Amino acid sequence: MSKASSTWISDWDPENEKFWNSKGKFIARRNLIWSIVAEHLGFSIWLIWSIVATKLPQAGFHYTTDQLFQLVALPGLIGSLMRFPYTFLVTIFGGRNWTIFSASVLFIPTIALAYFVTQPDTPFWLMMTVAATAGLGGGNFASSMTNISFFYPDRMKGWALGLNAAGGNIGVSSVQLLTPILMGLGIVNLYQAAPVGGVYLQNAGLMWLLPLAVAVFGAIFFMNNLTSARSSFKEAAAVVKRKHTWIMSYIYIGTFGSFIGYSAAFPLLIKTQFPTITVAIAFLGPLVGSLSRPLGGLLADRIGGAIVTFWNFIAMGAATIGVLYFVEVKEFAGFLAMFLVLFVTTGIGNGSTYRMIPSIFREEKLREMKATGEAAKTAAVSAARIESGAALGFIGACGGYFIPRGFGASIAATGGPQLALAIYLGFYATCLALTWWFYLHKGFRTPRTTSLAHARV
């Protein structure tokens, strides 16, 4: 094998225990650490408008409540769309190389935000354009998860991907905790401008410049590309034709889509429904959701991702009913408690669904190739690794757009978020049904709809 410090590693076999224990796990761990750093910053910048939007009226921007929710929602949509190219470009250019690029382009949304939030006469369409660039941070998640999936053996993917995702997800909590603090200080303010409406809004962008430089440096000097992870666009794009790619995309909107959507909307939802409560408390939601994600992966490794996902959707539905009740009676303590439970379930579901994906593609590829010999089995596993890596990044997170937009539209139409929450509850019911039918149900099946229940995905 090429040296661990080289840019490209040409011989990578994590399923070989001797290789893994002697060299593999140390290299994988180093790449995982710097992947988490870059992804953490990507998430922070992706969700930065969840806090900035709550401060714009105070700074003199005359936008409606629905427009503020649009500013919060748009980065979620762009981030979801960016997952598609970011996923496939990892296998073309290499994980290290793409991490360098994807971290570098985050200087665009941070610098643009720092300038335009000091201009209260900025038209809404232009501010929407600036907010849209934050969606580049959402693409980082897709490429990071795809890249790390190649470094770890199948038996450890749930834990490794859960840890990688949690390190990124917690960036949402970081931005919602630190941004309100630093917007109250002039020490980061490179423009030396006076605060607008009592806050240094520009600091919400400037505070990330140094951490981004560190992330780019770390990717350049401490990460690797894997030749075994390289594939053509055609090979990686084969996942688009797979039935389970779309089924898991739908289910994943219910877990990660809920996490990123609720994270984006939570501060503004608190501000509109409980005006006397500080939005600084909003960081607790994404924090508990991020910390629970590795737990979901660990449970899925031990008892099966589909089982964990199924029961988790039941818990998500119960928590949503609780949020509905406390919004109706306007009791903040109950509202916060139920929303924190909801965030925990989104985290567990994130971990369990991501554990399902490699297992599903491995099982399907083995069936497809009818692998009987060791060589055929190895080829099937290798092909499955390429496709599952692409699927891990491709599977979307459109909830990051639909949930904030749903809350905004619901409040505009009815005066409250109850209608949106009822719709989300119905959506979780469909996710529950799909999980049971395709991955747990062992009843009657036709040859075209063979159950994966026995495979314990």
Backbone hydrogen bonds, N-H to C=O, Kabsch-Sander energy under -0.5 kcal/mol:
donor,donor_aa,acceptor,acceptor_aa,energy
6,S,3,K,-1.6
9,I,225,N,-2.6
10,S,8,W,-0.5
12,W,10,S,-0.5
13,D,11,D,-0.5
16,N,13,D,-1.5
17,E,15,E,-0.8
20,W,16,N,-2.8
21,N,17,E,-2.6
22,S,18,K,-1.8
23,K,19,F,-2.6
24,G,19,F,-2.6
25,K,20,W,-2.7
26,F,23,K,-0.6
27,I,23,K,-1.7
28,A,24,G,-2.8
29,R,25,K,-2.1
30,R,26,F,-1.8
31,N,27,I,-2.2
32,L,28,A,-2.4
33,I,29,R,-2.4
34,W,30,R,-1.8
35,S,31,N,-1.9
36,I,32,L,-2.4
37,V,33,I,-1.8
38,A,34,W,-2.0
39,E,35,S,-2.6
40,H,36,I,-2.9
41,L,37,V,-1.7
42,G,38,A,-2.0
43,F,39,E,-2.6
44,S,40,H,-2.1
45,I,41,L,-2.4
46,W,42,G,-2.2
47,L,43,F,-2.1
48,I,45,I,-0.9
50,S,47,L,-1.6
51,I,48,I,-1.1
52,V,48,I,-2.0
53,A,49,W,-2.1
54,T,51,I,-0.7
55,K,51,I,-0.7
55,K,52,V,-1.2
56,L,52,V,-0.9
59,A,55,K,-1.4
60,G,57,P,-1.4
61,F,56,L,-2.4
62,H,60,G,-0.5
63,Y,61,F,-1.2
68,L,64,T,-2.2
69,F,65,T,-2.0
70,Q,66,D,-1.7
71,L,67,Q,-2.0
72,V,68,L,-1.6
73,A,69,F,-2.2
74,L,70,Q,-2.6
76,G,73,A,-0.8
77,L,73,A,-1.5
78,I,74,L,-2.5
79,G,75,P,-2.7
80,S,76,G,-1.9
81,L,77,L,-2.2
82,M,78,I,-2.2
83,R,79,G,-0.7
83,R,80,S,-0.7
84,F,81,L,-0.9
86,Y,82,M,-2.2
87,T,83,R,-2.2
88,F,84,F,-1.4
89,L,85,P,-2.2
90,V,86,Y,-1.0
91,T,87,T,-0.7
92,I,88,F,-0.7
93,F,89,L,-2.8
94,G,90,V,-2.2
98,W,94,G,-2.4
99,T,95,G,-2.0
100,I,96,R,-2.1
101,F,97,N,-1.8
102,S,98,W,-3.2
103,A,99,T,-2.0
104,S,100,I,-1.7
105,V,101,F,-2.1
106,L,103,A,-0.9
107,F,104,S,-1.6
108,I,105,V,-1.6
110,T,106,L,-1.3
111,I,107,F,-2.1
112,A,108,I,-2.4
113,L,109,P,-2.1
114,A,110,T,-2.1
115,Y,111,I,-1.5
116,F,112,A,-2.4
117,V,113,L,-2.1
118,T,115,Y,-1.5
119,Q,116,F,-1.6
122,T,119,Q,-2.2
127,M,123,P,-2.1
128,M,124,F,-2.3
129,T,125,W,-1.5
130,V,126,L,-2.1
131,A,127,M,-2.6
132,A,128,M,-2.2
133,T,129,T,-1.2
133,T,130,V,-0.5
134,A,130,V,-0.6
134,A,131,A,-1.3
135,G,132,A,-1.8
136,L,133,T,-1.8
137,G,134,A,-1.8
138,G,135,G,-1.0
139,G,135,G,-1.0
140,N,136,L,-0.9
141,F,137,G,-0.7
141,F,138,G,-0.6
142,A,138,G,-0.9
143,S,139,G,-1.9
144,S,140,N,-2.4
145,M,141,F,-2.4
146,T,142,A,-2.2
147,N,143,S,-2.3
148,I,144,S,-2.5
149,S,145,M,-1.6
150,F,146,T,-0.6
150,F,147,N,-1.2
151,F,147,N,-0.5
151,F,148,I,-1.0
152,Y,148,I,-0.9
156,M,153,P,-1.9
157,K,153,P,-0.6
157,K,154,D,-1.0
160,A,156,M,-2.7
161,L,157,K,-3.0
162,G,158,G,-1.8
163,L,159,W,-2.6
164,N,160,A,-2.6
165,A,161,L,-2.6
166,A,162,G,-2.6
167,G,163,L,-2.4
168,G,164,N,-1.4
169,N,165,A,-3.9
170,I,166,A,-2.5
171,G,168,G,-2.0
172,V,169,N,-2.0
173,S,169,N,-0.6
174,S,170,I,-2.2
175,V,171,G,-2.5
176,Q,172,V,-1.7
177,L,173,S,-1.6
178,L,174,S,-3.1
179,T,175,V,-1.5
181,I,177,L,-0.6
182,L,178,L,-2.7
183,M,179,T,-2.2
184,G,181,I,-1.3
185,L,182,L,-1.3
189,N,186,G,-0.7
190,L,188,V,-1.1
192,Q,189,N,-1.0
196,V,199,V,-2.3
197,G,195,P,-0.6
199,V,196,V,-1.3
200,Y,183,M,-4.4
201,L,199,V,-1.3
203,N,200,Y,-1.6
204,A,201,L,-1.8
205,G,202,Q,-1.5
206,L,202,Q,-2.1
207,M,203,N,-2.1
208,W,205,G,-1.3
209,L,206,L,-1.5
212,L,208,W,-2.1
213,A,209,L,-1.8
214,V,210,L,-2.0
215,A,211,P,-2.2
216,V,212,L,-2.4
217,F,213,A,-2.2
218,G,214,V,-2.7
219,A,215,A,-2.2
220,I,216,V,-2.1
221,F,217,F,-2.1
222,F,218,G,-2.2
223,M,219,A,-1.0
225,N,7,T,-3.2
227,T,9,I,-2.4
227,T,225,N,-0.5
229,A,226,L,-1.0
230,R,227,T,-1.3
231,S,91,T,-2.0
236,A,232,S,-2.2
237,A,233,F,-3.0
238,A,235,E,-0.8
239,V,236,A,-1.5
240,V,237,A,-1.9
241,K,238,A,-1.4
242,R,239,V,-1.3
245,T,242,R,-0.7
246,W,242,R,-1.0
246,W,243,K,-0.5
247,I,243,K,-1.9
248,M,244,H,-2.5
249,S,245,T,-1.6
250,Y,246,W,-2.0
251,I,247,I,-2.2
252,Y,248,M,-2.7
253,I,249,S,-1.5
254,G,250,Y,-1.0
254,G,251,I,-0.5
255,T,251,I,-0.8
256,F,252,Y,-1.0
257,G,252,Y,-2.0
258,S,253,I,-0.6
259,F,255,T,-2.2
260,I,256,F,-2.9
261,G,257,G,-2.2
262,Y,258,S,-2.9
263,S,259,F,-2.2
264,A,260,I,-2.0
265,A,261,G,-2.1
266,F,262,Y,-2.5
269,L,265,A,-2.8
270,I,266,F,-2.5
271,K,267,P,-2.1
272,T,268,L,-2.1
273,Q,269,L,-2.3
274,F,270,I,-2.8
277,I,274,F,-2.2
281,I,278,T,-1.3
282,A,279,V,-2.1
283,F,280,A,-0.9
284,L,281,I,-1.7
285,G,282,A,-1.3
287,L,283,F,-1.7
288,V,284,L,-2.3
289,G,285,G,-2.1
290,S,286,P,-2.2
291,L,287,L,-2.4
292,S,288,V,-1.4
293,R,289,G,-0.5
293,R,290,S,-1.0
296,G,292,S,-1.7
297,G,293,R,-1.8
298,L,294,P,-2.7
299,L,295,L,-2.8
300,A,296,G,-2.0
301,D,297,G,-2.1
302,R,298,L,-1.5
303,I,299,L,-3.0
304,G,300,A,-1.7
308,V,304,G,-1.7
309,T,305,G,-2.7
310,F,306,A,-2.5
311,W,307,I,-2.0
312,N,308,V,-1.9
313,F,309,T,-2.0
314,I,310,F,-1.2
315,A,311,W,-1.8
316,M,312,N,-2.4
317,G,313,F,-2.1
318,A,314,I,-2.0
319,A,315,A,-2.4
320,T,316,M,-2.2
321,I,317,G,-2.0
322,G,318,A,-1.8
323,V,319,A,-2.3
324,L,320,T,-2.5
325,Y,321,I,-2.1
326,F,322,G,-2.2
327,V,323,V,-2.1
328,E,324,L,-1.8
329,V,325,Y,-2.0
330,K,326,F,-0.6
331,E,326,F,-1.9
332,F,330,K,-0.6
335,F,331,E,-2.0
336,L,332,F,-3.2
337,A,333,A,-2.3
338,M,334,G,-2.7
339,F,335,F,-2.2
340,L,336,L,-2.4
341,V,337,A,-1.9
342,L,338,M,-2.2
343,F,339,F,-2.5
344,V,340,L,-2.3
345,T,341,V,-2.2
346,T,342,L,-1.9
347,G,343,F,-2.0
348,I,344,V,-2.4
349,G,345,T,-2.5
350,N,346,T,-2.0
351,G,347,G,-2.0
352,S,348,I,-2.3
353,T,349,G,-2.4
354,Y,350,N,-1.8
355,R,351,G,-1.2
356,M,352,S,-1.4
357,I,353,T,-1.4
359,S,355,R,-0.9
360,I,356,M,-2.6
361,F,357,I,-2.2
362,R,358,P,-2.2
363,E,359,S,-2.2
364,E,360,I,-2.4
365,K,361,F,-2.2
366,L,362,R,-2.1
367,R,363,E,-1.9
368,E,364,E,-2.5
369,M,365,K,-2.3
370,K,366,L,-0.8
371,A,366,L,-1.5
377,K,373,G,-2.2
378,T,374,E,-2.4
379,A,375,A,-2.2
380,A,376,A,-2.2
381,V,377,K,-2.6
382,S,378,T,-2.4
383,A,379,A,-2.4
384,A,380,A,-2.4
385,R,381,V,-2.0
386,I,382,S,-1.7
387,E,383,A,-2.2
388,S,384,A,-3.1
389,G,385,R,-1.9
390,A,386,I,-1.9
391,A,387,E,-2.5
392,L,388,S,-2.6
393,G,389,G,-1.1
394,F,390,A,-2.6
395,I,391,A,-2.6
400,G,397,A,-2.4
401,Y,398,C,-2.0
402,F,398,C,-2.4
403,I,399,G,-2.1
405,R,401,Y,-2.1
406,G,402,F,-2.6
407,F,403,I,-2.3
408,G,404,P,-2.5
409,A,405,R,-2.8
410,S,406,G,-2.5
411,I,407,F,-2.6
412,A,408,G,-2.1
413,A,409,A,-2.2
414,T,410,S,-3.0
415,G,410,S,-0.7
415,G,411,I,-1.3
416,G,410,S,-0.8
421,L,417,P,-2.2
422,A,418,Q,-2.3
423,I,419,L,-1.9
424,Y,420,A,-2.3
425,L,421,L,-2.1
426,G,422,A,-1.8
427,F,423,I,-2.0
428,Y,424,Y,-2.1
429,A,425,L,-1.4
430,T,426,G,-1.4
431,C,427,F,-2.0
432,L,428,Y,-2.3
433,A,429,A,-1.9
434,L,430,T,-2.2
435,T,431,C,-2.3
436,W,432,L,-2.1
437,W,433,A,-2.6
438,F,434,L,-2.4
439,Y,435,T,-1.7
440,L,436,W,-1.4
441,H,436,W,-2.8
449,T,446,T,-1.6
450,T,447,P,-0.7
452,L,438,F,-1.1
455,A,452,L,-0.9
456,R,453,A,-1.5
457,V,452,L,-0.7
